[in-house]
Amino acid sequence: MSEISPTNQGLDPEAKLPLSPLDKKLIFLLSGDLGPSERPYLELAEKLGLTEERVLEMIESYRQGGLIRRLGAVVVHQRSGFKANAMVVWEVPESQIDSVGLALANLPYVSHCYFRPALEGWPFNLYTMIHAQNNIELNQMITKMESLSKAISWQVLESLKELKKTSLNYFYDSF
């Protein structure tokens, strides 16, 4: 499964970028499952009747133009041997959010780490997703993270069941 993340960072949210039918087709294909391949962009190029180099140029132009910010793989962690997973939320003073976020993000078992503004009744502003082989390992990881974070408070939100893991398909109605 691939993931495409559009962004309007630095762009007027009302602005409409002129996209050709070919642009829309490539973005649609990028937002779907690329499957295991040594050269996924070559396979996309062949589907579109383009060269691999042209596909890579188009993707880079989307990135530079602010249309997309990244392409990434979506890993099914349960199939990879990770049976214990949790979102750990942290209440960290905003003056320390960058240093604490960087320290936690650099841990090898943290797959996601991001800042979100705290809300009334929900003081947590740093979110980390961690994956472990079992609950004992998960708890050890959280203990290490707690010592690194110097958080005011924190809470573990355990994954009980995965309900959905799919990418949004852009321009689905265009074909």
Secondary structure, DSSP 8 states (H G I E B T S, - for coil): -EEEEE--TTS-TT------HHHHHHHHHHTS---S-S-HHHHHHHHHT--HHHHHHHHHHHHHTTSEEEEEE---GGGGT--EEEEEEEE--GGGHHHHHHHHHTSTTEEEEEE---BTTB---EEEEEEESSHHHHHHHHHHHHHHH--SEEEEEE-----------TTGGG-
